[in-house]
Amino acid sequence: MGRLKPWARYLLLIVAHLLAMGLGAVVLQALEGPPALQLQAQLQAELSTFQAEHRACLPPEALEELLGAVLRAQAHGVSSLGNSSEESNWDLPSALLFTASILTTTGYGHMAPLSAGGKAFCVVYAALGLPASLALVAALRHCLLPVFNSPAAWVAVWWQLAAAQAALLQAAGLGLLVACVFVLLPALVLWAMQGDCSLLEAIYFCFGSLSTIGLGDLLPGRGRGLHPAIYYLGQFALLGYLLLGLLAMLLAVETFSELPQVRAMVKFFGPSGSRTDEDQDGILGQDELALSTMPPDPPALEQTIPAPTPEQTPAC
């Protein structure tokens, strides 16, 4: 495969990506198709039963109009279920969570602006906030990455590992740390606090949040039945979890992307020929590291050359 042209390599990569997408679509269709049809049939049966019981006082057209209005309001995060005197969907913690979902590209989809001014503000806010968030994450990653590299470097020196083995050990350790601290542990807390949430759903919600998927099928709680202090504390905790978890996830992805195996695969699909600037930077960094670790040269011995003495003339 090393003799393939660059366009053939890119074509192979695109075909493999399309095949992976097709495989995922086939698996999801097989897994989710029957439950969706079953739920649709159940909904139709319940709707037919309701119309048969209340046909005299509620025409079907009025019911469909009411359900359409409820669904349109639900799409914007406004629900008519429960007590109508509940706090607004746009209280301060909910608004902060919405702005965090914009800046972290999580986007649960449970809230959306209703007014034209809110939509225009979201456009401007995202256009200015996303680059600022990326710059902040890049700066924090630059500061935190050496902290995670130090233990791996110490272990590599202690066990006398090769560079590739040390990089793989560092990536595996950081991935395990992120999975335990930012996915498994919050999922266990969520599973213990929410009675109607299974452990799989809790893990699914945590991973979907940190990977910025945010499908919107599992949403942050609205705080019904909770004390206001606990509700506010939970919303702020979720806000901090999104910011810190996203940073940890990016650190893990950056570490895995620097593995020699990953770089070799990327280089395989890159253009052949002269080295890229990234390769030159890597070679320069290795040369500087090698020069910095070399012991200083001993001082050269100065060769003493005797100065020519003036010829002594014989005394008369």
Disulfide bonds with the S-S distance in Angstrom:
none
